[in-house]
Amino acid sequence: MEWAPAECTLPTEERPLRATEFDELFASALRGLQRVGPTHLRLRLKNGAQTEEATRDLVARETGCCSFFAFVLTPGDDGLILDIEVPAVHAKVLDGLTARAIEAAPQVAS
């Protein structure tokens, strides 16, 4: 996770595994994304209990090592909405996560 900030407490050797978890979530469940602002990313994920459980688990663990992230997962009729916000000082981290999502699920960028 080359975009991980110095404040991240996840051990360096575990960062590639966490990046892979995000990649897998994006590849399997990402249906759309919107950069609401420089510090706010909104992801639309496919509906389903398994996706919701996996997403809640992943964002809980990510918040544990990078507490500056604010994740809000909202179930809806059209899918799950995951809002991700960061302080302005960490906007580049959100840029990296956005790029990673587009790379893992290029269909959402078109």
C-alpha positions as CSV (number, residue, x, y, z in Angstrom):
1,M,0.0,0.0,0.0
2,E,2.3,2.7,-1.3
3,W,-0.4,5.2,-0.5
4,A,-0.5,4.3,3.2
5,P,0.4,7.3,5.4
6,A,3.0,7.2,8.2
7,E,0.2,7.2,10.8
8,C,-0.9,3.8,9.6
9,T,-0.2,1.3,12.4
10,L,-0.7,-1.8,10.3
11,P,2.7,-3.7,10.2
12,T,4.5,-3.1,6.9
13,E,4.5,-6.8,6.1
14,E,0.7,-7.0,6.4
15,R,0.0,-4.0,4.1
16,P,0.1,-6.0,0.8
17,L,-2.5,-8.4,2.3
18,R,-4.8,-5.5,3.2
19,A,-4.4,-4.0,-0.2
20,T,-5.4,-7.3,-1.7
21,E,-8.5,-7.4,0.5
22,F,-9.6,-4.1,-0.9
23,D,-8.8,-5.2,-4.4
24,E,-10.9,-8.3,-4.0
25,L,-13.8,-6.3,-2.6
26,F,-13.6,-3.8,-5.4
27,A,-13.3,-6.5,-8.1
28,S,-16.2,-8.6,-6.8
29,A,-18.6,-6.0,-5.5
30,L,-17.9,-2.4,-6.8
31,R,-20.7,-1.2,-9.0
32,G,-20.0,2.5,-9.0
33,L,-17.9,5.3,-7.5
34,Q,-18.3,9.0,-7.0
35,R,-15.7,11.4,-5.7
36,V,-18.0,13.6,-3.8
37,G,-15.2,16.0,-2.8
38,P,-11.4,15.9,-2.3
39,T,-11.9,14.2,1.1
40,H,-15.0,12.1,0.4
41,L,-15.4,9.0,-1.8
42,R,-18.7,7.2,-2.3
43,L,-18.7,3.6,-3.4
44,R,-21.8,1.7,-4.6
45,L,-21.4,-2.0,-3.8
46,K,-23.6,-4.9,-4.8
47,N,-26.3,-5.9,-2.3
48,G,-26.0,-9.0,-0.3
49,A,-25.4,-10.2,3.2
50,Q,-22.0,-11.6,2.4
51,T,-20.8,-8.3,0.8
52,E,-22.1,-6.3,3.7
53,E,-20.4,-8.6,6.3
54,A,-17.1,-8.6,4.4
55,T,-17.2,-4.8,4.0
56,R,-18.1,-4.2,7.6
57,D,-15.2,-6.4,8.7
58,L,-12.7,-4.8,6.3
59,V,-13.5,-1.2,7.3
60,A,-13.5,-2.1,11.0
61,R,-10.0,-3.5,10.7
62,E,-8.9,-0.6,8.5
63,T,-10.2,1.9,11.0
64,G,-8.2,0.1,13.7
65,C,-4.9,0.9,12.0
66,C,-5.8,4.1,10.2
67,S,-8.1,5.9,12.6
68,F,-8.4,9.0,10.4
69,F,-10.8,7.1,8.0
70,A,-14.5,7.6,8.6
71,F,-16.5,4.8,7.0
72,V,-20.3,4.7,6.8
73,L,-22.0,1.7,5.2
74,T,-25.6,2.2,4.3
75,P,-27.8,-0.6,2.9
76,G,-30.2,0.4,0.2
77,D,-32.6,-1.0,-2.4
78,D,-30.0,-0.4,-5.2
79,G,-27.0,-1.7,-3.3
80,L,-24.8,-0.9,-0.4
81,I,-23.4,2.6,-0.2
82,L,-19.9,3.0,1.4
83,D,-19.0,6.6,2.2
84,I,-15.4,7.1,3.0
85,E,-14.1,10.4,4.4
86,V,-10.7,11.6,5.5
87,P,-9.3,14.8,6.9
88,A,-7.8,17.2,4.2
89,V,-4.3,16.2,5.2
90,H,-5.0,12.7,4.1
91,A,-6.7,13.5,0.7
92,K,-3.8,11.7,-1.1
93,V,-4.6,8.5,0.8
94,L,-8.1,8.8,-0.6
95,D,-6.7,9.4,-4.1
96,G,-4.7,6.2,-3.8
97,L,-7.8,4.2,-2.6
98,T,-9.8,5.7,-5.5
99,A,-7.1,4.7,-8.1
100,R,-7.0,1.2,-6.6
101,A,-10.7,0.8,-6.9
102,I,-10.7,1.9,-10.5
103,E,-7.8,-0.4,-11.3
104,A,-9.5,-3.4,-9.7
105,A,-12.9,-2.6,-11.2
106,P,-12.2,-0.6,-14.4
107,Q,-15.9,-0.9,-15.6
108,V,-16.9,1.7,-12.9
109,A,-14.7,4.4,-14.5
110,S,-16.4,4.2,-17.9
